[in-house]
């Protein structure tokens, strides 16, 4: 691993952006504005970061990677937070469906194989920092990225990113996602005002609570049932719901339904939290038109009442 020995502490960073203080100017170039904002942010927050090679990106390894070497052409579940240095834009909720990525790492953060984008190494972009510095999965890294390498002068109004916004990313690249999802599910339960201790955990990391066992016929893994249901994402937003919907548990439903619904009888009601590997997996779910209806590697919250 090649690391710059340039530690950004106190006035050390001035060597990188000394041009901004050499003389007074009536205006700043785009690059000078970026550098000045980054310097101020680092000093204000007392960050110990390093410059990446000869670029204007700065990084700090928060947790060393312990998994497999990161490969541009492999798919990883990536979870991140990001905020503009001025705090105007702050996407800091790792339960948000917007703060996740699962694709070939070479496309991160903008590209997509579905869009036909090529995997191109662009020297100095921040996925290069992750691959070269973090090196391995299951690690966490902070990267401060100048606005000119992100959304530029115009920002991104749809996301709420203001113009000329340099960004502070904290990125975790996962390999074994099961351990992380268990933490996510426990947080989901607590965030709903429920107690984790009231749920039974299965070996597949599904957490369930029988609300009403039901007094009707037993349900098997190949039963057809009519049910009312509500599906929520990790942040508690309703993603789907239905009333008196017929389901065949032997086909057309996610694995978790086949495993969990037979735990009650007809007339019963059950709540269960599902890791993505028992639902729509790393690819997410798509509607008949091919549009992604369920985001990638999303843990899910179901409440199901079987009517008949």
C-alpha positions as CSV (number, residue, x, y, z in Angstrom):
1,X,0.0,0.0,0.0
2,X,1.4,3.4,-1.0
3,X,0.5,6.2,1.4
4,X,1.5,9.8,1.3
5,X,3.5,10.7,4.3
6,X,1.9,14.1,4.2
7,X,-0.2,14.2,7.4
8,X,-2.6,17.0,7.5
9,X,-2.2,18.6,10.9
10,X,-1.9,22.2,12.0
11,X,-0.2,24.1,9.1
12,X,1.1,21.0,7.2
13,X,-1.7,21.2,4.7
14,X,-0.6,24.7,3.7
15,X,2.1,23.1,1.6
16,X,-0.6,21.6,-0.6
17,X,-2.7,24.7,-1.0
18,X,-0.2,27.5,-0.3
19,X,-1.2,29.3,-3.4
20,X,-4.3,30.5,-1.8
21,X,-2.4,32.5,0.8
22,X,0.5,33.8,-1.2
23,X,-1.2,36.9,-2.4
24,X,-4.5,38.6,-2.3
25,X,-6.7,38.3,-5.4
26,X,-9.9,39.8,-6.4
27,X,-11.3,36.4,-7.1
28,X,-10.5,32.7,-6.5
29,X,-10.3,30.0,-9.1
30,X,-12.6,27.0,-8.8
31,X,-9.6,24.9,-7.6
32,X,-8.6,27.5,-5.1
33,X,-12.1,27.8,-3.7
34,X,-12.2,24.0,-3.2
35,X,-8.9,23.9,-1.5
36,X,-9.7,26.8,0.8
37,X,-13.0,25.2,1.9
38,X,-11.3,21.8,2.5
39,X,-8.5,23.4,4.5
40,X,-11.0,25.3,6.7
41,X,-13.1,22.2,7.2
42,X,-10.1,20.0,8.2
43,X,-8.8,22.6,10.7
44,X,-12.2,23.4,12.1
45,X,-12.9,19.7,12.8
46,X,-9.4,18.9,13.9
47,X,-9.2,16.0,11.4
48,X,-6.0,14.0,11.0
49,X,-6.1,13.1,7.3
50,X,-3.6,12.4,4.6
51,X,-3.3,13.6,1.0
52,X,-3.7,11.0,-1.6
53,X,-0.7,11.0,-3.8
54,X,-0.6,14.3,-5.8
55,X,-4.3,14.8,-5.8
56,X,-6.5,17.1,-3.7
57,X,-8.3,14.2,-2.1
58,X,-7.7,13.6,1.6
59,X,-8.4,10.4,3.5
60,X,-8.5,8.8,6.9
61,X,-8.7,5.1,7.5
62,X,-11.3,4.6,10.3
63,X,-11.3,0.8,10.3
64,X,-8.7,-1.3,8.5
65,X,-10.1,-3.7,6.0
66,X,-10.1,-7.3,7.2
67,X,-11.8,-9.1,4.2
68,X,-10.8,-9.9,0.6
69,X,-8.9,-7.5,-1.7
70,X,-11.2,-5.0,-3.4
71,X,-11.5,-5.6,-7.1
72,X,-13.1,-3.2,-9.5
73,X,-14.8,-6.0,-11.4
74,X,-16.5,-7.6,-8.3
75,X,-19.8,-6.6,-6.8
76,X,-19.8,-5.4,-3.2
77,X,-22.5,-4.0,-0.9
78,X,-21.3,-0.5,0.0
79,X,-22.8,1.7,2.8
80,X,-21.9,5.3,3.1
81,X,-22.7,8.6,4.6
82,X,-22.0,11.9,2.9
83,X,-22.3,15.6,3.7
84,X,-21.2,18.9,2.2
85,X,-18.5,20.7,4.2
86,X,-20.9,23.5,5.0
87,X,-23.4,21.1,6.4
88,X,-26.2,22.2,4.0
89,X,-26.4,18.7,2.6
90,X,-26.2,15.8,5.0
91,X,-27.1,12.3,4.2
92,X,-26.0,10.6,7.3
93,X,-28.6,7.8,7.9
94,X,-27.1,4.5,6.9
95,X,-30.6,3.0,7.1
96,X,-31.6,5.2,4.2
97,X,-32.1,3.4,0.9
98,X,-30.1,6.2,-0.7
99,X,-27.0,5.5,1.2
100,X,-26.2,2.1,-0.3
101,X,-24.7,0.8,-3.4
102,X,-24.3,-2.7,-4.9
103,X,-22.6,-3.0,-8.2
104,X,-19.2,-3.7,-9.8
105,X,-16.9,-1.5,-7.6
106,X,-15.5,0.1,-10.8
107,X,-18.9,1.8,-11.3
108,X,-18.9,3.4,-7.8
109,X,-20.4,5.9,-7.2
110,X,-22.0,7.1,-10.4
111,X,-21.8,4.4,-13.0
112,X,-24.1,1.4,-13.6
113,X,-23.8,-1.7,-15.6
114,X,-27.5,-1.4,-16.4
115,X,-26.7,1.9,-18.1
116,X,-23.9,0.3,-20.0
117,X,-21.2,2.5,-18.5
118,X,-17.7,1.1,-18.9
119,X,-15.4,0.3,-16.0
120,X,-12.7,3.0,-16.4
121,X,-9.9,3.8,-14.0
122,X,-9.8,7.5,-13.5
123,X,-6.7,8.4,-11.6
124,X,-7.5,10.5,-8.6
125,X,-11.1,9.5,-8.2
126,X,-12.2,8.4,-4.8
127,X,-12.9,4.8,-5.6
128,X,-9.2,4.6,-6.4
129,X,-8.4,5.8,-2.9
130,X,-10.6,3.1,-1.4
131,X,-9.0,0.4,-3.5
132,X,-5.4,1.5,-3.0
133,X,-5.6,2.7,0.6
134,X,-8.3,0.6,2.3
135,X,-7.4,-2.3,0.0
136,X,-9.7,-4.9,1.6
137,X,-13.4,-5.2,2.3
138,X,-15.0,-4.9,5.8
139,X,-13.2,-1.7,6.4
140,X,-14.2,2.0,6.7
141,X,-12.6,5.1,5.2
142,X,-13.3,8.8,5.2
143,X,-12.6,10.7,2.0
144,X,-12.9,14.4,1.4
145,X,-13.6,15.1,-2.2
146,X,-13.3,18.5,-3.9
147,X,-16.5,19.7,-5.6
148,X,-14.9,19.8,-9.0
149,X,-14.5,16.0,-8.8
150,X,-18.1,15.5,-7.8
151,X,-21.1,17.7,-8.7
152,X,-19.2,20.8,-9.6
153,X,-20.4,24.4,-9.9
154,X,-24.0,23.5,-10.3
155,X,-24.3,21.0,-7.5
156,X,-27.2,18.5,-7.6
157,X,-30.6,20.0,-6.9
158,X,-32.4,16.6,-6.9
159,X,-30.2,15.4,-4.0
160,X,-30.0,18.8,-2.3
161,X,-26.3,19.2,-2.9
162,X,-25.5,22.9,-3.2
163,X,-23.1,24.4,-5.9
164,X,-19.4,24.2,-5.3
165,X,-19.9,21.6,-2.5
166,X,-16.9,19.6,-1.6
167,X,-18.0,16.4,0.2
168,X,-17.0,14.4,3.2
169,X,-17.7,10.7,2.6
170,X,-17.5,7.8,5.1
171,X,-17.6,4.6,3.2
172,X,-17.8,1.0,4.3
173,X,-17.2,-1.8,1.8
174,X,-18.7,-5.0,3.0
175,X,-17.9,-8.6,2.0
176,X,-19.8,-10.7,4.6
177,X,-23.0,-8.7,4.9
178,X,-24.8,-10.9,7.3
179,X,-23.2,-9.5,10.5
180,X,-23.9,-6.0,9.4
181,X,-27.6,-6.8,8.6
182,X,-28.1,-8.3,12.0
183,X,-27.1,-4.9,13.5
184,X,-29.4,-3.1,11.0
185,X,-32.4,-5.3,11.9
186,X,-31.9,-4.8,15.7
187,X,-31.8,-1.1,15.1
188,X,-34.9,-1.3,13.0
189,X,-36.7,-3.1,15.8
190,X,-35.6,-0.5,18.4
191,X,-36.5,2.4,16.1
192,X,-40.1,1.1,15.8
193,X,-40.4,1.3,19.6
194,X,-40.2,-2.4,20.0
195,X,-38.0,-4.7,22.1
196,X,-35.5,-7.0,20.4
197,X,-36.0,-9.4,23.3
198,X,-39.7,-9.9,22.3
199,X,-38.6,-11.4,18.9
200,X,-37.3,-14.8,18.2
201,X,-34.2,-15.0,16.1
202,X,-33.8,-17.8,13.6
203,X,-30.5,-19.2,12.3
204,X,-31.0,-17.3,9.1
205,X,-31.1,-14.1,11.1
206,X,-34.9,-13.5,10.5
207,X,-36.4,-12.0,13.7
208,X,-40.1,-12.7,14.2
209,X,-42.9,-12.1,16.7
210,X,-46.2,-14.0,16.7
211,X,-48.8,-11.3,17.5
212,X,-51.8,-13.7,17.1
213,X,-51.3,-17.4,16.5
214,X,-54.6,-17.9,14.8
215,X,-57.3,-20.5,15.4
216,X,-57.8,-21.6,11.8
217,X,-56.2,-24.3,9.7
218,X,-52.5,-24.9,9.8
219,X,-50.4,-23.3,7.1
220,X,-47.6,-25.2,5.3
221,X,-44.8,-24.2,3.0
222,X,-46.9,-24.9,-0.1
223,X,-50.2,-23.4,1.1
224,X,-52.1,-20.7,-0.7
225,X,-53.2,-18.0,1.7
226,X,-55.1,-14.7,1.6
227,X,-53.4,-12.0,3.6
228,X,-53.3,-8.4,4.5
229,X,-49.7,-7.1,4.7
230,X,-47.5,-4.1,5.1
231,X,-43.9,-3.9,4.0
232,X,-41.6,-1.2,5.4
233,X,-38.0,-0.3,4.6
234,X,-35.3,0.1,7.3
235,X,-36.2,3.8,7.8
236,X,-39.8,2.9,8.5
237,X,-41.2,4.0,5.1
238,X,-44.0,1.9,3.7
239,X,-42.8,0.3,0.5
240,X,-45.8,-1.9,-0.3
241,X,-49.1,-3.0,1.2
242,X,-52.1,-5.1,0.3
243,X,-55.5,-6.2,1.5
244,X,-57.0,-9.7,0.8
245,X,-54.1,-10.6,-1.5
246,X,-53.7,-14.3,-2.4
247,X,-50.2,-15.8,-2.1
248,X,-48.9,-19.2,-3.0
249,X,-46.1,-19.9,-0.5
250,X,-44.5,-22.4,-2.8
251,X,-43.8,-19.9,-5.5
252,X,-43.9,-16.2,-6.2
253,X,-42.9,-15.0,-2.7
254,X,-39.6,-14.4,-1.1
255,X,-37.9,-17.1,0.9
256,X,-38.7,-15.5,4.2
257,X,-42.5,-15.8,3.6
258,X,-42.2,-19.5,3.0
259,X,-40.3,-19.9,6.2
260,X,-42.2,-17.6,8.5
261,X,-45.9,-17.6,7.5
262,X,-46.3,-21.3,8.4
263,X,-45.4,-20.4,12.0
264,X,-49.0,-19.2,12.5
265,X,-52.4,-20.6,11.6
266,X,-55.0,-19.0,9.4
267,X,-56.5,-16.1,11.2
268,X,-53.1,-15.3,12.8
269,X,-50.8,-12.3,12.6
270,X,-47.1,-12.1,12.6
271,X,-44.3,-9.4,12.5
272,X,-40.9,-10.3,11.0
273,X,-37.7,-8.5,10.1
274,X,-35.9,-10.0,7.2
275,X,-32.2,-9.7,6.1
276,X,-31.8,-9.2,2.4
277,X,-30.4,-12.6,1.6
278,X,-33.9,-14.0,2.7
279,X,-35.6,-11.4,0.5
280,X,-34.4,-9.7,-2.7
281,X,-30.7,-10.0,-2.1
282,X,-27.9,-7.8,-3.4
283,X,-29.7,-7.0,-6.6
284,X,-33.0,-5.8,-5.0
285,X,-36.4,-6.4,-6.5
286,X,-37.8,-5.3,-9.8
287,X,-41.3,-4.7,-11.1
288,X,-42.6,-6.3,-14.4
289,X,-41.2,-3.3,-16.3
290,X,-37.7,-3.9,-15.0
291,X,-37.6,-0.9,-12.7
292,X,-36.1,-1.4,-9.3
293,X,-39.0,-1.5,-6.8
294,X,-36.9,-2.7,-3.8
295,X,-33.5,-1.2,-3.4
296,X,-30.3,-3.4,-3.2
297,X,-29.5,-5.5,-0.1
298,X,-32.4,-4.0,1.8
299,X,-33.5,-5.4,5.2
300,X,-37.3,-5.5,5.3
301,X,-40.0,-5.2,7.9
302,X,-43.2,-7.2,7.3
303,X,-46.5,-7.3,9.2
304,X,-48.8,-10.0,7.9
305,X,-52.3,-11.1,8.9
306,X,-53.5,-14.3,7.2
307,X,-57.2,-14.1,6.6
308,X,-57.8,-17.4,5.0
